[in-house]
Amino acid sequence: MTAGAGFLTIVNALGLPSGARVDARVPKKLLVEQGAPTAADKRAIQDGIDELQWFAACKPATIGVPAFADDTREYLEIAVIGCAFRSGAKAARLIELIHRAIPYPVLLVTADESGLAVSAAHKRHAQNEAGRTVIENVVAASGLHADAVDSVQVAFLKSLALVQQPRADLYTLYAGWIARIEAVNAARLTGTFAATDDQEAIDRRRAALDAHLRLTKEIEGLRAKAKREKQLGRRVDLNLEIQQREADLAAYANQL
């Protein structure tokens, strides 16, 4: 399955009007010039990106959803971008760089040897530099596949359709897509995909996902520490800590 076919699995699921489609290749040099703050980032882009594609421009004139602007952010357009990574690419860093480089909020579809990923990141005005935007937290769902038939991915793809999103303005539309990315991450833990636009439910799930990720990392660190520990008493204490964290982890999983 080619990266292009994989991209289209996600892009077609969005159900965008034909007038929103752009389908143009983006030169890597633009990303290097606009989104690479360090020499290491420039190398990561040059070595790690195979191709970059601009699939669609979601703006009032193309999808019939109003723009959004307040003191914090201005959403005039949502860009749907695809990026194919080469083997060994620093995927997490490249995803962040792409979101930083493009001035509009981006729904980014990436492909590498492990499969497809979808990511999004809200943008806001930079506090100390007029005309510049900064990204907030990058929310990503990975491990997707173009030919997957599992119920979670099928439900996730169906939930991405434009007609399924809140459409008050481009900010709420983008927030709807972010909520569905979080929903599929939760579903990977619970086995059940549940899309919602209820803000209280979204906030609860987001907090539970954040806590679950934090505890998972803490448990990994404690296990590595226990494995290295020579003193039996200290190893017992570390294992007790791990058990407590695992109990907390299960409690947060129940909130997803």
N, C-alpha and C positions, 0 to 999 in steps of 0.2 A: 504494500500500500504506500503510495507516494505521499510526501508531505502535502502536496497540493490537494490530493483527494482527502487527506485528513483535515486540512483547513476547511474545506467545503462542507464537511460533516457538521462543523460548528457554525460556519457562516450561513449555510442554508437553513439551519435550525432557527436562526434569528427571524426568518420570515420578513426580511426587509423589502420595501418596494424597489422595483427595478431602478427607479430614479436615484436611489441612494447609493447604488453600486458605482465604484470607481475602477477597481481591478487594474491597478497600475503598480509596477515595480518601483521600489524606493532604493536609490543608490546608497550603499553602505557609507559612502563618504559623508553624506548628510548627517548620519548618526554619529560618525566620528567627530565631525565638526561641532555638532550641537549637544551631544550627549556623553562625551568622554572627558571627564574632568582631569584624569591622570593618564600618564603614558601606559600604565598597566591596563586601564580601561580601553584605551585605543587598541592595544594588542588583543584584548579579549574580544572586541568587536570584529577586528580583521580576521582573527584566527577562528572565532567561534560561530560567526553567522554565515550561513550559506546563501540565503536569500531573504529579502524583506518585501512584503507586499501590503499595499493599501487596498483593502477590499471594499470599504464603504465609508461614506460620510453621512452620519445621522444628524441632520439639522432641521430646523423648522420647515424649510422649503422642500426637503426630500422625504421626511417621514411624518410631517404634520404635528410635531410635538413642539410646544413653545420653548424658546430659550429661557435661561434662568440667570439672574444676577442679583447679588446682595453685596454687603460690605466684605464678605469673606471670599466669595468665589464668583466666577462668571463662566457659565456653560453655554457656549454658542454652537457647539458641535461635539459629537462623540465620534471618534475615529475607530474604525474596526480594522485592526492590523494583524497580519500573519507574519511569523518569523520562523524559518527553518534553521535549527542549530546543527552544527557539525559534531561529530563524535568528540567527546572530551570537552565540549564547550562549558563555560561557567554559567550554567543556565540561570541560576537565581540572580546573579549579578547582572547578567544581560537583560533579564526581564525588568529589573529595576531601572537600568539605564535607558531602556526604550520608553518606559513610562515617564521618566524624567525629561527625555529629549523632546517629546512631542507636546506642544503647548495645550492641546485639547485633552480632555479625559479620554482614555484609550481602553477599548475592550480588546485585549491582546490574546491571540491564539498562537501558541508555540508548539513546535514539533521537534523531537529528538529521538534517539534510539529507544527510549523508554515509553514513548507514546506522545499523547497530546496533553497540553495544559491550557487552561483559560485563566486569565488574570485581569484585575482591574484595580485602580487606585484613585481615590478622590484627589482633586487638585484644589489648591487655594492660592490666593495672592500671597506673594512673599512680603513679609512685614517690613523689611528694610530696603527693598529694591523695587521701585515702581516698574510695572510692566512684566515682572517675572513671576512665574508660578512655581510652587513646590508641591511635591506629592505627599500625601498622607500614607497610611498603611497600605502596602500591596497585599491584596487578597487573591490567592491563587488556588486552583484545583488542578491536580496533576493525575497521571495514571489513567487518562481517558484514551479510548481507541476508536478509530474510524469504523471498525466492523464489530464493535462490542454489542452484545445483545442482552447484557445483564439489566435487570429491572431498574436499578438505581441510575445507570447512565441513560437509559431510554427515557426515564421520567425527567431527568435533568435536562436533556436536550429538548424535550417537549416544552418544558417550563421557560426556555429562553426566548420563545417567540415574542415578537414585538407586541402582538395583541394581548399577551398574557401579562404585560408589565404595567405598572402605574404610569400614567401618561400626562400628569398635570404639567410637567416641564421636563427638560433634559436632565436636571439634577435627580428628580424622583425616578425617572427612567433608569438612569445609571445606578442609582441606589437599589433599584429592583434587580438588576443584573448581579450586583454585588451580593445581595441577599440570597440569590439562587446559587452562586458559587459557594457561599457559606453553607447553604442547605446540602449541597452534594458532599462537602467535607464532613458534615455531621452524619450524613447517610452512610458514609464509609465506616463509621463507628457503630451506627445503630441498625443498619441494614434496610432502613426505610427512608425514602426521600419525601420531604414535606416542604413544599414551597409556601411561603406566606408573605403578605405585605403588612401584617400587623406589627407595628413598630415595637411594642412591648415584647412580643415573642421573638422578634429579630434581635433585640438587645439582650434578652436572656440567653439565646443560643450563641450570640457572639461572645458573651462573657464566659459561657461554659466552654466554648471552643478555645478561647485564649487560655483559660485555666487548665484545660486538658493538655494543651501543647506545653505549657510551662511545667506541669507536673511530670509529663512524659520525659522532658529533658532532665528534670531533677532526678528522676528514677534512674535514667541512664547514667548520670554522673555518679550517683550513690553506688550503683552496681559496679562501675569501674573502680571506684574507690575501695569497695569491699573486696574486690578481687585482688587488689594490690596490698591490702592491709595484712600485716604479719601477726598482730596481736589478736588473740582469739576473742577477748572481751570487747575490744573495739569493733571487731567484725560482727559480733552479735548485736551491738548497738546499731550499727549501720543497717543490718538486716531488719531490725525493728523499725527503723526510720523508713526503709523501703516499703514495709508492709503498711505503715500508716499512709504513706503517699499513694500506695495502690488502692487503699480504701477510699481516699479522697478522689482519686481518679475515677473509680467506679461511680461515686456519687455525682460527679460532674457529667459522666457519660449518661446517667439517667435523666439529666436536665436537657439533653440535646433533642 
